[in-house]
Amino acid sequence: MSLTFEFQPNAAPLATGERDALLADPGFGRVFTDHMAVVRYTEGQGWHSARIQAREPIATDPASSVLHYAQEIFEGLKAYRQPDGSVALFRPDANARRLRESAKRMAMPELPEEIFVESVRALVRTDKDWVPSIPDGALYLRPFVFASEVFLGVKPSSEYIYAVIASAVGSYWKGGVKAISLWASQSYTRAAPGGTGAAKCGGNYAASLIALAEANRQGCEQVVFLDAVERRWVEELGGMNVFFVFADGTLRTPPLGGTILAGITRDSLIRLARDQGLSVEEAPYGIDQWQQDAKSGRLVEAFACGTAAVVTPIGRVKGDGFDVTIGSGGPGQLTESLRRQLTDIQFGRAPDPHGWMMRVA
C-alpha cells in the first residue's frame, strides 16, 4: 500500500539567517524543522489523508484514548549530509518493520512500510536545508503513532494519527564521546517476560526514568537494567543496547527474547563486527560475571549503542556493594573502531557494504 503525500508548505518558515544560527550548535532534540508529516487512520477506511504540512501543535481532545490508555509507539532514525551535499537516511526500512512489530504488541493498526519510508523521505526532501553540516550533525527523525479516538473505555482505539517530526541535532553527549558510568538497578526493572519490552512505546521509557534518577543520585550517567525474574541477567540501558568485549577478541550482547528492544544500531554493529571475522555471541551475561570479568581483566571493553548516541563507551559499572572499572576506564580500541566504521558509512566517508544508506535529497 502507498499514499501520495499532499504538500501544504509552511507559510512562515524560519528565516535562513535564524535557521543557520541554530544549526551552528543545535544540541540534541530542541531545534525543530519547519514541517511535519501526518497520516490518519480510521477503522473501516484504513490509512488516509497523507500530507506534509507546517509543523504545528496537534489538537487533542481531553478524552483522546492515548491520554488514558497509552496506546502510543514511536521510532527514531537519522538523515546524514553526504560529502557531495546530498542527504541520505540510514536503514529506514528497518525502522518501518520495527514500528509494525510495536503496533502488533500494542493492538494498533500496522502502518505499511511503504508509507513509513515515503513519509520520512518526503519530510527530509522538504526540510533538507535543516540537515546540519557540523561534525556529528544530523537530522533526527521521530515517527510516532498515537490513539486519537475520543472515548473512555478499555479497548483498542478506532482512530489513530501517525506523524513524523524532525530535529536538527549535534552530538548526543555534550563535549563529544566519552566513557560513561552505569548504575545496576536492583530496585527497578524495565520489562518482564510477556510485557512490552520489545515494543518501542513511551511507557517503557517513562518507567525507566525513576531508575535513571536513582543512577544520577549515585553519580552515574545511565542505568543498566537486569532481568525481572532473577535480577541477575543484564538486559539493556534506559535507552540503549549493550555490548561486552573480551580479551580473546569476542563480543557478547544480551539476546533478544521479548524484554529487550531490537536495536537497529545493535544489529548493524553485529553485522559489521562479523564482517571483520569477529565472533559475536548473543547470549546471557550476568551482573556477577560482569564484575568478575572486569576485575580479572577478561572483560576489556564495554559499550552501549542506539540511534541517538550511536556508540558510547562504558568505563565503569556500580551497584549495591560493588564498583568496578572496565579496562582502562576510557574508550576501548575495538569500541572506537566500530563507532568510527559505522559513522563513516552513515556520513558517506566509507563504502556501504550492506546498502544501508538511502539517498533522498
N, C-alpha and C positions, 0 to 999 in steps of 0.2 A: 504494500500500500504506500502511496506517496501523495503529497498535497502540494499545491502551489502556494507559496507564501506571498500574500499581498504586501506591498511596500507602502507604508504610511510614514514618510520622513518626519523627523523631529523638526518642528517649525522654528525652534530656537536652540540649535546646537551650541555647545560651548565654543567660544571664540578660540581661534587657533593659538593665539598667544597664551591664553589661560590654560588650554589643554597642554601645551608644550611645557609650561611651568610645572604642572602636576606630574607629567611623565618624567621629569628630571629626577624625581625622588618620590615615587608613588607609595612606598611602604608596601603593606600587604592587606588587601581586602577593604580598602577605604576609598579608592578612586574608581568611579564607575563611568562607563561609556554613555553615549547619547541614546542608544536604542536597546530594545529587548525583543525577543521572540515570544509569541504567545500562540497556543493552540488550545482549543476547548474540546471537552468530551461530554457527550450526553448519551445516556443509556438508550439504545434503540437507534441512535444516529451514528455513534462512533466518534472518531476524532474529526474535527471540522474547524472552520474559521481560523486558518493559519495566517499569521501576519508578522511582519517586522514593523515595529512601531516605536514611538518615543518611549524611553524608559520613564515610568511614572508609577505612583502608588497604585496598588490593586485594591479596589473597593471590596470589603469583606463584611458580610452580614454577621452580627453577633452570634447568630445561631448556625454559622457555617460549620459543617461537620468536622473540619480539621481542627477547629479550636477546642472541640470537646472530646474527640475520639482519635485524634493524632494520626489520621491517615495521610502520611506525607513521606516522600522519598526524594533523594537528590543525587547528583553526580558532581564530579569536579574533573576538569581537564584543561589543558593549556594550548594556546596557539603561540608559535615562536617565529620571530623575524629571522629570515634566512639571509645568507651572505649576499644574494643578488637583490635583496629588498622585498622579495615575496614573503608570504606568510603561510605557515603550514601547521596543521593540527597533529597532535600525537595520539594515535590509536583511538580515534573517536568511535570506531566500530566496536571496540571492546567495552567502552563506556555504555554504548547503546545496549549491548547484550546484558551488562550488569544491571542497568536500570530495569530491564524487563524481568530479571530474576528478583529484584527487590519488589517490583509490583506484584508478582505472584505471591510472595510471602505476606504482603500487606493487604491482600484481597482487593487489589486495584487493577484497572484495565491496563494491559500491556501496550506501551507505545511502540508502534512498528519502528524497527531500526532505521528504515529509510527516512522516516520523519525526523527522528533524532538527529541523524547525520546532516540532513538538509537544514535543519534549524540552526545548528552551530555553524555550518558553512555559510549560510545566509547572513547570520549576525556578524561573523568575522569579516565577510566581504564588505558589509555596510560600515563597520567601525574599524577597518584595518588601520586607520591613522592613529588609533589608540594603542597599538602594539608598541611598547617601549623599545628603544634601541640601546638602552643601558646594559651593562654586563648583568647577566642573570635575569633580565627583564622579560616579561611575557604577558600575554593576555589570558587571565584566568577566567574560565567559563563555568558558570554554575547553572546547569539544567535542574529543574525540580518540578515535582507534580504534587498537587495537594487537593484534598476533597473539598468541593465548594457547594455541595447541596445544602440547602437551608432546612435543617430538621434537628430534632432531639430524639435520639433513639439509637441503640447499639446495633448497627448494621452497616454494610459497605455503602458508601455514597453512590448515588446515581449520576453525579456530575463532578467533573474534575477540571482543573486548569493546569496545563503544562506551560512552563515559561523558562526562558534562558536569559540570564543577565551576564554581563561581562565586566571584569575589573582589571585595570592595568596594575601589574604588581612588579616588585623588585624581589630581592632575596627574602625568603621566609624568615630567616634568622637575622635580626639586626646586627650589623657588623660582619656578616659573612658566616661561612660554615665553621663550626667549632664543635668539639665533643660536648655532649650533654650528659647530665646525670639523671638517673631514674630512681623512683621510689617504688618498690614492690609492695603493692597494697594487699594487706591481709583482711582489711575491713570491708572492701567493696569488690564486686565482680562486674565485668562489663556485660557478659552474656552467659546463658546456660543452654544445655542441650535442648533442642526443640524451640528455642526462643528466636529472637530476631538478629542475632549476632552477625549473620552473613548478609543481612539486608542493610543497605545504606539509607537508614532512616534517622531522622533527627532525634528520636527518643534515645537511641544508643549513645549519642553524643551528650545529650542532656544528663543521662545517668552517669556519665564519666566525669562530669565537672566537679563533683564533690571529692572524688578521688584525686583529681588534678590539684584541687585546693589543698588537700592533705599533703601531696607531694611538694607543693610550693612551701608549705609550712616547714617541711623537713629540709628545705634548701635545695630541692631538686627541680629541674625544668619540666620533667614529664613523669607520668605514672606508667608502670607496666602492670598489666592485669594477669592474674593467674586463673586457672580453671575454677568453675563454680562448685565442682564436686569434691575434689581432693585438696584444693587450694595449694597445688604444687606445680602444675604444668604451666609454663609460660605461654601466653596466648598472643597478645599484641599490646601496643601502647594506646593512649587515648585516641589517637587518630592515625597511627602508622603501624605497619607490619615490622617485624624484627628478624634480623639475621645474625648468626654467630659464625665466626671464622676461627678454625683450629690450626694448631701449629703444623699439622700434616698437609695443610692446604685445602682441606674440605670445608664446605659451608653447610650450615643447617638452618632451617626455618620451620617454625611450627606448622603442622599440616592443617589444611582446610578440612572442616568437618561440621560446619553449621554454626560454629560460635565465633569464627574469625572472618573478617571481610576479605574477599578475594581481591587483593590489591593489584591494579594493573601495573604499577611500578614494580611490585613484588614479582609478578610473572615475567616482566621484561628483564629484570636482573637475573632471575634464574636462567633464562634463555641465553643471555649474554655470557654468564659465567660458564655454562655448559658449552657454548661456542668455543671457549678458550681451553676446553678439556678439563675444566674443574669439576669435581664431584660435588653435587648439591643434593643434600638429603632433606626431604620434607618429613620430619619425624619429631616426636615429642621431646621436649627438653625441660627438665625440672629446675626450679629455682635453687634447689640444693646442689644440683650438678653445676649450675652456673657459678655458684660460689666456689666449689671445689676446683673447677677447671680454671677459673681466673686466678686462684691462689697458686695452683701448681704450674701455671704457665701453658697448659694445654690450650686454653682459650686465649687467643692473641688479639682478636678484634671483635667488635660487635657494632652493628649499625641498624638504624631504623630507616624506613623508606615510605614515601607516599607522594601523591601528585604535588602537594603544596611545597614540601621541603625537599623533595626528590630523594637524596641520600644524606643522612645525618649520622655522624659517628657517635657512639656511646662510649663514654670514658669511665663511667662509674655506676654501680647499682647499690642501693641501700635498702634496708628493710628492718623489721624488728629484730635487733640483735646482730646485724651484720652490716658491713660497709666494705665493698671490695672494688678495686680498680681493675679495669680490663686492659691488658697490655701495658702500654706506656701512659695510658690515660688520655691520649690525644688521638687524632685521626690516624688510622692504620693504612698501610700501603695498599692492600687489596681494596679496602673501602674507598679510598681516594681514586684508585684506578677504575673501579666500576662506576663511581659517580661521574668521573670525567668522560668515560666512554659513553654513558647514557646521555649526558648533556651535550656532548659533541654531536651525537646523532640528532638530538632534538633541535639544536641550533644550526644544523646543516654543515657542521665543520668536519664531519666524518661520514663515510659510506653508511647507508641504511640497509643492512643485510636482510632484514625481515620485512621491508616495505611498510614500516610503521607510520611514516610521515605522509600526510595527505595535504597537498598544496591546495589552497583555497582562494588566495588573493595575491 
